[in-house]
Amino acid sequence: MKRLKKVGYIILGVIVLGLLIPQNMQMPVQGATSSDYNKNSYWAYPWGRSITHKGVDIFAKKGTKIIPATSGLVLYSGNINVGGNIIVILSSKWRLNYYAHLESLDIETLNWASKNEVIGTVGDSGNAKGKPPHLHYSIMTPIPHLWKIDDSPQGWRKMFYVNPIPLIE
């Protein structure tokens, strides 16, 4: 029982430590500014099959370098149907940073992504095929933010998302 209690304290300590580490966010598309995305695109409705847009699309020329908005552990670097070439990075505050529609993937799963390291390039993969090249960037949290729930379409899901726009400006 004592050992189980000790393990519980260690897990709790790791969780709290992860929440305390600052994010120090930056624009993930090199050279992009606020004129390269729509400030009202987060939680925009209607938005295709996903119903609401749970991130921000940052437009740039195909091949423009992408760097992590914040450093972290790459949980996945690969391809899925909707997002195309994607990278998912676990960062401080236990947040999942989702980078989608990449042209190239320049980092592998289970590697550490440093803030100024190139992790990929802007593209139009997945359901963005044939559309202007852009990075879809969103932030998810496994720790629900219950106060964010509202009556917008899929508003209950807001508790699992963080608006990335004010964090990268």
N, C-alpha and C positions, 0 to 999 in steps of 0.2 A: 504493500500500500504506500509506503514511504517513497519507493522508487517511482511509482505512478504519479504521485504528487509532484516529485521533482521534475519529471518529464513534462507535466502539465505547466509548471512554472517556466520551464525553458521555452516551450511552445508559445506561451503567452508573452514572454519577453521578446522573442523573435518577431511576433506579430506587432507588438507595440513599437519596437525598434524600426521596423519597416514603415510604420505610419509616421514616425518622427523624422525620417531622412528627408531633407528638402528635395524638391523636384528639379529646380533650375531649368525650366523649359526654354526651348528655342524653336525658331521656324525650321521645320524639317526639310524644306525644299531650298536648296542653295540659291541665293539671289532673289528669292520671292519676297514680296511685300504684301501689305494688306490690299493692294489693288489687284492681286492675283487670285482672290477668293471673295465669295459673297458672305458678308458678315451675318446675313440672315439665313444662311443655309443649314445651320444646325437645327434639327428637329423640324425641318421644312416638310410640309404636307400638301398635296400627295406626292409620293416619290416611288413610283414603280412598284415592283413586287414587295419591297421592304416597307411600304406604306409611308414611313417617315424616314428622313435622312438623318442618321444618327452620328454624323461627323461633319467634316468640312472637306470640300474638294479644292485643292490648290493647283491651279493650272500653270503649266510651264511647257517648254519645248521638250519633245521626246528625247530622253537621254540625259536630262538635267539630273545632277547628283542629289540623292536623298541622304540626309544624315539623321540620326535619332533625335527626336525632340528632347529626349532625356536619356541618360545611359541606363542600361539594364541587361537582363538575361534574355537571349533570343529563345523563346519557347517553340517557335515554328518558323521555318523559312521554306516555302514551297508554293504549291498551286492548289486552288479550289475553284469550283465553277463560277460563282458570282464575283468574287474578288480578284480572280486571276492569280497572278503572282503576288503573294502576300508575305508579310513578316509580322510576327506578333512578339512584342518585347514586354517582359514583366519588369516594371520599374518601381521606384519608391512609392509609398502609399498603397502598395499591392495593386497597382493599376496595370491594365493590359493595354498597350499601345498597338493599334492595328493600322498597318500601312498596306494599302491595296492598289491594284491596277499597275503594278510595277512592270517595267520592261525587263530589267535584269535584277537578279538577287545576288548581292555581293557579300553575303554573310550566311553562315550555316547555323542550323539549329544547335542549341546549347553552347553557343559562343557568347562572350560578353561584348555588348555593343557600346563603345565609348562615344561621347557626345560629338566628336568631330570626325568620326570614322564614316566613310561612305558605306551604306548598307544596301544600296540599290539605285535604280534610276527611274525617273518618271516614264510612264507608258500608258497603254490603253488596253491592258489585258482584262480577261474576264468579261463581265457584262458592259464594260466600257469600250469594247472593240468597236472601232469606227467613229467614236466620239473624240472630241479634243483630248489630247494627253493631259493627264492630271494625276495627282496623288490624292486618294481618299484616305484621310487620317481621322481616326476616332479613338476615344479613350473609354475603356470599360472598367468597372470596378466590381469585384465580387462581394464587397462590403456594401450592402444596400444603403442608399441615401434616401430614406423614407420621406423626408421633407420635400423632395423634388417631385413627387407624384402630383400630377394635375389632371385636368379633364381634357387635355388635348388628345388627338388620335394616338393611341398607344402610350398615353401619358404615364401609365403605371410602370412602363419600362424605363422611364427617366431615372429611376432610382439606381439603375445599373450603368448609367452613362455619365460622363463628365463632358461639358462643353469645352472643346479644345481651343476655341477661338481666342478667348481672353488670355489663355495660358501661353500662346505662341506669339502674341502681338508685342 
